[in-house]
């Protein structure tokens, strides 16, 4: 970086090619100029001397980040491109997403996917954005925004930051997500982000469709409307939206007047009166807060009618079928009571663990066994997706067309109610795009089942370790999977309401959706940590051989760093296409970790890289990921990076990586070693400490 002769700030490469310039048309070439990065994060170019004048500042040219006191100026000529993120983690050119607005009257923040809205905040009322659901804490951050109208046809969005916090900022990612974080002195704290659920995506339920992320299915038609395409709607494709059941009368002579059905108020004291005369798109139901909306409906859809007609009809019906109605009512009452009793018993079973201790659960739907049996065609083998430590997993289709995955506890399973309850408690409180979504559970008679969103591409090991299917995993897709898993781990360890240690991270527990986006699954072995808790001990070691860290497998100590070790093994498997448990270098009894470590020290990693991704174009990124993998599997926990650090390493936010130390478990047992049951390191003279444990459960 240098100040050029014409007074512009420039960034050059090793060949002195100008990669970037401040491009000031009016410069101070004759003055002595200096550049300085201020504590605010603002890079400033100014004339030297005691009365130096600022001639350029980075705050006037935001790209994908918004620092406190940065003014985001949106003009009529540039409404959609106030912020633009990178095209990919490794390509700094502008990508498909951008941030801007669509109106100067009721201004709102919109994330654009090209020319199509991807997410919107809702109108600004002078204090908050009306389309967001705020917690008490998040509302404090919302109040730090200021919007002011300028006379020159522009709008200024000013992010002042939270005065009590340090280093708060907004970051706009290449994948179209925006998030606010702040530094608490030790780590970045996630405050808010969007989009989070599928209901946050613009128009996910189409015109006159309402989205509720806690419902199944998430989309429903508003009162007085029906699906425009019923078949597509049943299959879970809601983008076509809904149409009116009965057309509006609009004052037609002889017709009854239309009326308004209250969904919400269309008035806010800050934003004023708002109304929509065309299709209603992007409606979302909040569990709390939000504003009401009045929906215009035909008279027949309002549920009102002539009182005299109602009295006559009711009298006739009651007089004709009174006895039958009373009988049906009694039968219905009995069935309802039995159903309620059965549901209460299920809830009581769910609310207590095996020791009788009460467990706090989120609102989790309970599925009837009969409904799941119908969805899976009585759990036919043709619908079986796979088999895990918990039991078989079946594909099912509910009556509304939504596809699900049903995990059914096997009678022969080594896991039981403890693992079942653990998974229900843990995952019902988590929500992240890289974690599998739990839709509900079922406990009837002796059945215990968990119902998840269906992942059409099964798990990562289904592709990674198959010689044919592995060809579908290009380097770009593998990098997306690596980044997605690491972001899911950051959420589990740092950003979620609970600190979760997974304890069984492996390829078969990484599910892939239709776009091969990874989702971490199987939380039966997970443990919740307190806010200040760093590690825990157990005398029942559970997990999968080959993925366990040394301190966990041998001493029962588990922490964030034991998950990092498992991630490192998984990362090296993705890079090599080889499974650690099945890898064996005959002459040296090396594990996959040992083989990679050997080649690293020889400065020759080419033999271990999967030939399907060994392209020169991606070589630096591939070598970087192997480097990060070796850092994650170092023998001692203190040497391994934290989850947030390894993510920064992967996406190159941290450029210079430390040199890795020797991994744990680099050699396998050989026949002569069976008496001592010792895992050998690279030097036969090295000694190890052994700690006995009560029970070791492999999966």
N, C-alpha and C positions, 0 to 999 in steps of 0.2 A: 504494500500500500504506500502510495506517495502522493504528494501534491505536485501536479504537473507545472510546466512553465507557464501555461495559460491560466493557472489559478484553480484548476479543477482537481478534486480528489479522485484518485484512480486506484484500481486493483489490477495488478499485472500477474501473468504467470511466469514460469521459469525462463521463457523465451522472450520476455518483455512485451508480450502481446497484451493489449488492453482488454481485459475481460469486462470491466465495468467502469463507468465514469459518472461523476455528479452532473455533467453536461449542463453547466451553467452558461447561458448565452451572454450574460454580463458578468465578467469576472473582475477580480482585483489582482491582475497579473503583476502589477508594479509593486504591490504590497507584499510584505513578508507574512505568509500564511501558516497556520498551525491547525492540526486536527486533534480533537480530544474526545474521549468517551466519558461522558458525564455520569455521575452516580445514578441519575434517572434512567440510564440506558440510552440516552440521546447522543448520537455521534455528531459533533459540531465542528464546522470549519470556520475559523475566524482569523481576523487580522491580528498580528502580534502587537504587543505593547500594553501599556496600562489601560488604555481606552480601546481595547480590541473590539471590533465589530463583527458580529456573526454574519457570515455571507451564505451559509448553507447548513441545514440540519436534517438528520434522518427522520425526525418526527414529522416532517412535511411530506415524506415519501414512504408511508407504511406499506409493507408487502403482505406478510402473513401473520404479523403479531401486532398487538395493541398494548402499549405500555401506559402506565398512569400519566395523565395530562397530555396524551397524544390526541390531537384533534383530527377526527376522521371526516373529511370534507366530501360530501356527495353532491354532485351537480346534475342539472338536467341532461347534460351531454354524457355523463358517466355514472348513471344510476346503478349499474350492476357490477362495477368492478372497483369498488373502493378498497377491497382487500382481495388478494389472490394468492393461494398457496402454491407450493411446488407441484410439479406433475407427478412425481413419485419420490420416495425417500432418497433416491440418488440422482434425481433430475431436477435442477433448480428452475427450469423454465416453467412458465405459468401452466397450471393444469386446467381441468375441466370445470372446477368449482370456483366460485367467487362470492364475495359478500357485498351487498348493497341494499337497496330498498326498491319499492314499486310505487310509492306515493309520497307527495310532499304535504298532503292534507292530514292523513292519519299515518304518520311515518312509522315504519316497522323495519326491523332487521330481517333480511332475507338471504339465505344461502341459495345461490343459483347453481344449478347443474346445466351449464350452457345457458340456454334461454328459458329453461324450465325451472320453476321453484322447487327446491329440494327440502327446505325447512324455513319456517318463519316464526318470529317472536310474538306476533300480534301487535296491535297499535300501541304506541307510547302515550301514556296519559299524563306525563309530567313527573311521574314518580316511579312507575313500573311498566313493564310490557305486559299487556293484558292477556296474551296467549300463553303465558308461562305459569306453571304451578310452583309457587315459592314455598319453601320451608321458612320458619321464623329466622333461621340464620341467613338463608339465601336472600331474604328480603332486605337485609342490611346492605348486601352487596348491590342489589338492584337500585338502591337509592343513590348509588355513587355515579349514576349516569345522568348526563345533562343533555338536552336537545334544544337547540335554539335555531330559529329561522333567520336567515340572512336576507337582505334586500336584493342581493345579486343572483337570486335563483339557486341558492345552495342550502344544504342542511349540514350542520355540524353535530356529529356525535362525539362527545367528549367523555372519555373514561378517566375518572379522577382517581380510581383506586380506593381501597379501604384505608383510612388514615391510621388505624391501629395495627395494620399489618405491613410487612416489608416485602418488596419485590413481587407484588401481585401483577399479573399480566393475563392477557387473552392470547391464545394461540390457535391459529386456523390451520388444520391439518390437510394433507393432500387427499385424504379420503372423504372430505366434506364435513368433518366434525369440528366443532369449535368448543374450547374449554377454558375455564378460568382456574388458575392455580396461584398459590402463594407459598412463600418460603417461611417455615416456622423456626428457622435456625438450624434444623437438622435434615429436613426433607421437604419435598414439594407436597403440599396438601391440595387435593382436588376439591374445589368448591362447587363447581357447576359445569355442566357441559350439555351439548345438544348436537345432533339428535341422539337420544338414548334408546327409546323403544320404537317399534315400527309405527306406532301412532304419531310419533313426532315427524315422520316423513310426510311431506305435503301431499294431500289428496289420496292417502293410502286406502281410504274407503270410498273414494269417488264422490260424485255429486249427491247431496242429501243423505250421505252415509255418516254415521257417528262411530268414532273409534274409542275403545276403552281397553287399555293394555292389560287390565286385570280380568277381563272376560274371555270366554272361549266359546265361539270365535270372537276376535277382537272387534269385528265390524258388525253393525246392525243398521237397518234402515230407520229413518226417523218416522214418527207417527204419521200415518196417512200416506206412506210411501212403500213401495215394494221393489225387490231387486229388478234392475233393467234386464239382466241376463241371468235367470235363475240357475241355469246349469253351471255357468262360470262361478256364480256366487257360492254354490254348494262345494265347489272344488277349492275354495279359498282365494279365488281371484276376484277382488272386490273393486277393481279400478273402474269398471263401467258404472258403478254407483247405483242409484235408485231413481225411480220415476213415481209420479203421483198415481195413486189408485183411482182418484176421481179428479177431473179437471176443476180449476177454480171457476166460480160463476162470474166473478168480476162484474157484478151489477146487471146480469142478464135479466131482462124483464120476465117476471113470473118466478124467477129462481130465488131461493133463500140466500140471505147474505152470507158471505164468507166471514170467518172469524179468526181469532189468533189463539194458538195454543202455546202456553208458556214453557219454553225450554230454558230461556234466560232473558235477562234484561238487555236491551240494545242501547243502554245509556250508561255512561260512566262520567262521574263528575269531572274528571280530568280531561278525558278525550272528547266529551260531549256526545251528541246523538249520532249513532251510526246505523245505517240501514243498507240492506242488500236487495237488489231487484232482480238478480239473475240466480244462477245455480249456487247453492251453499256448498262450499268445498272446504275440507280440512277442519271438520268439527271434531273436537276431542272432549270426552267426559273426564272431569277431574274428580278425585276422591274427596277433595275439599277445595274451597276457594272457587275461582272462576266467576264468570258473569252469565246471567240468564239471557235467553234469546226468545223473542216471540215469533212463532212460525205461522204464517198464514195458511189456513186449511179450508176446504169446502165445509159447508154446514153439516153435511152428513158424516164427516170425519171427526167432528168435535165432541161427539158423544152426547148431544143435546137433542131433544125432540119435544113435541107438543105434550104438555102434562096430561091432558085428558086422554090422549091415545095411550100414553103409558099406563094410566090407571086402569083403563079397560083391558089392555093386554095382560097386565099383571093379574087382574081379578080372574080373567078366564083361565089363565095358566094355573093359578093356585087352586081354583075350583075344580079343574079337570084332573090334575095330576098331583094333588096335594099328598095323598097317601104314598104314591110312588116316590115323590120328591123326599118325603120324610124318611122313607126306607133307604133311599140312595144316600141321603145325608148321614144317616147312622152308620152305614157301611163305610162311607168315605171317612167319617170321623175315626172309626176304629183303625182303618188302614193308615190314616195320617198319624195317629198316635203311635202305631207300631213302627212306622217309618221314622218318626221323630225319635222314638226310643232307641231304635237301631243306630241312627246317626249320632245320638248322644253317647251311646256306648263306644262307637268308633272314635268320637272326639276324645272321650275319656282315655281310650287306649292310646291315642296319639299324644295326649297332653302329659303323659307320665312315662319316664324311662323305665328300664328294667329294675332299677332300685327304688321305684316309687316316687322319685323326685319329680316335681312339676317342671314342665318344659313350656316356655313361651313360644307360641307359633304365630306366624303371619296367617292371614286369611288364605287358606289353601282349599280349593274345591275337592270334594269327595266324590269319586266316581263309583257307581254301582257295578258289582261284578257282572251282572247280566248285560249291562251296556258294553263293557269291555269284551265280554265273550262274543257278543254280536259283531263288534268292530274288528275282532281278530279272527272271525269265523271259527269260534271255539278253539282258539289257539292252535290252528293248524300248522303243521311243520312247514308248509309252503309259505307261511307268513313269518317264519322264524328268521330274524336278522342275524342272530349270533348267540354266543353263550359266554357269560362272564363269571367271575367269582360269586356274584350275587345270584345268578340264575339265568334262564333264557330271556331274550329280548324279542318281542314280536312287533311286527308292523300292523297297524290297525287304521281303519277309516271310520270316523264317527258319522252319525246320521246326517250332519250338515256338510259332509264332504271333507272335513279337516282331517289330515293324516297325523297319526300319533305313533309314538314308540312306547310299548308297554314292557317294563322290566318286572318280571315275576319272580319272587323269591322261591328258589327251589328247595324242596324238602331235604335234599342232600347237600345243600349249600353249607359251606363253612361259616357263612355269615348269618346273622339272625336279626332279631328285633332291634338290637343295639345299633347295628350298622344301618338298618332301615330308618330308625328314628333319627340317627345322626344325619343322614342324607336329607331327610325331610326338614329338619331344623335348620341345617346349614344353607342349603340351596334355595329354600323358600324365601330367604331374606336377601338373596343376591340377584342382581340384574345387570348384565353387561353383554355386549354383542359377541364377546368371545367366551361366554359361559353358556352351557346348554340350559334351556329354559324348562323348569319343572311346572307342568300344567296342573297336577293334582296327584292324589294317591287313592288307594282302595284297600280297606281292611274289612273283609267280610268272612265270617267263619274262621278258617285258618289261613285264608289268603292274605298275602301282603304284596302289593304292587305299587310301582311308581310310574306315572304317566308323563312323558316328555314330548317336546316338539320333535317331529320326525326329521331325521337327517338323511337325505336321499343317497349321499355318497359314503355312508357307513363311517368307518374310522380310518385314521391315517395309516395304520399298519396294513390295511386292506390294499392300499395303493403302494406304499413305500417298499414293502418286502415282496411284492409280486413282480417277477421279471417282465411281464407284459404291461400291467397297469402302471408300473412305475414310469413308463414313458410319458404318461399324461402329466406328470409332475415336472414341468419345466422349472428352470431356475427362478423365474419371476414368481411362479405359484409357490415354490418352496419358500422363497423369502417372505411372501405374504403370510404363509402359514407360521413361519418362525416369529415374525413380528406380532401376529395375532395372539399366539400362545404367550409371548412375553408380556403383551398388554393385559391379557387376562390374569397373569400372575401378579402384575403390578396392582391390578384392582383387588385381587384377593389379599395381598400382603399389606397394601398401603392405602388404597382409595375407598374401599368398601366400609360400610358401617361396622363390620366385624373384621378382625384380622384372622384370616383363614390359612392354615397350613394344610396343603392337600394330602401329602404323604404317599400318593400313588400316581404320580405323573408319569405317563408312558404313552407310546404311540397308539395303543388300543383304546386309551381313554381320551384321545383327541378326535372328536367327531367333525365331519365335514359337511357343510350344507351344499346346496346346488351350485354355488359359485366357488366351492372348495375353501370357504372361509372357515377357519378352525374354531371349535367351541370345546372348552375343557369340560369333561363330564366325570361321573362316578365320584361322589363326595362321601361315600360310605366310610372311608377311613380318615376323613378330614378332621381337624381339631381347631377349635376357636381359641384364640389367644386374647388375653386382656390387653388394654391399651399399652401398658408399659412392660409387658411380658416379651422376652426375647427368645426363650427356649423352654422345652418341657422334657420330662423323662417318662418312659414307659417300660414296663416289664413284659409287655406283649407287643413285639415288633411285628408290624404288618406292612405289606407292600409287595413289590415284585423284585426278585433277584435280578441283578444287573442294573437296576435303577436306584437302589438304596445307597445312601452315602455311608462312608465308613463309620462315622460316629453314631449313626442310627442303627445300622445292621449289627454292630459289635457292642455298643454300649446303651442303646435305647434312647439316645439324645436326638431330638428333632427340633427344627427351627426353620426360619425362612431359608437358611443356607442349605438345609437338606433338600428342600424343593429346588433350589438353584442347582444343586448337584444333579438331581434327576433331569432337570431341564437341559443341563450340559450334555448328559448322555443322549437325550432325545435329539439335541441339536447335531451332535456328531453322527447319529444314525441318519438324519435327514441329509447331511452333507455327503455321506458315504454310500447310502443305500443299503447298508449292512446292519444286521440286528446284533446288538452287543451280546445277548445271551447265546447266540448261535455262532459267534465268531471265534475262531481258534487258529492261531498261527502255530503249526505243529512243532517246528523246531525250537521255539522259544516259549510255548504255552502262553502267548500274549493274548490279552483280551483286546477288544476293539480300541479301548482307551489306551492300552499299552502300545498297540501298533501305531496309532496316531501320534502318541508321545515319542515313540522311536523315530518316526519319519520327521517329526518336527525338529528334533535335535540334529537330524541329518540334513535339515533344510531341503527336504524333498517330499512334499506332500502330494505330488501328482498321482502316485500309485493308489492312494486311498480315496481320492475324490471320485464320486460316481461319474462314469464316463458320459452319462446322459446330460450332465450339466457342466462338464469340463470344457467350457468355451473360453477362449482367451479374453473375450469382451467382458466377462463377468469375473475373471480371475481374482482381482483385488477384493471384491465383495465376498467371494467364496472363501478365500484365505482369511479374511477378517472374521467370518462366522466360525471357522474352525478355531481361530485364535480365541474367540469369545468362549467357545465350547470347552477348550482346555482350561481357561480361567475358571469356568464354572465347576469343573470336576477335580479341582485341586484337593489334595488329601485333607488339609486342615480347613475347617469352616471359616476361620478368620481371614484366610487368603482369598476366599471366593468373593466376588462382587455381590452387592445387594441386588434385588430384583430391579429396582428403578435404575441402578447404574448399568446393569447389563442391557436394559432396553436402550439406554442412551448410547451404549457401545454399538449395539446392532444397527441403529439408525444413523450412526456416525455423528451424533451430537458430541460424543467424546471421541476425538480423533486418535490421540496417542494412547495405545493400550500397553499395560505393563507386561513384562515377560512372565509366562505361566510357570508355576512350579509343578513338581511331579504329581500326577493324578493318584487317586486312591484306586485300589484293585486293578493293577495293570497286568497281573499274571493270574492264571487259573490254577486250580488244584491239579496236581499230577499224581499218578498212582503212588509214588514214594512218599507223598506228603499226607496221605489220608489219615495216618495215625495221629498227627498233630493237628489236623484240620486247619492248617495255616494258609493264609493268602500271602504269597511271596511278593515282595517288592523287587526292584531292579537289582538290589545288592543282597546277596545271601547272608551277609553279616549283620544286616539290620535286625533290630529286635522289635517286638510288638508287645503291648499290654493286652491282656484278655480279661473281659468282664463277663461273668455268667448272666444269662437272662432266662426268665421263666419259660417264655414261649415265643417261637419264631414262626410266623404265619406267612408263607409264600403264596403268591397268587399267579 
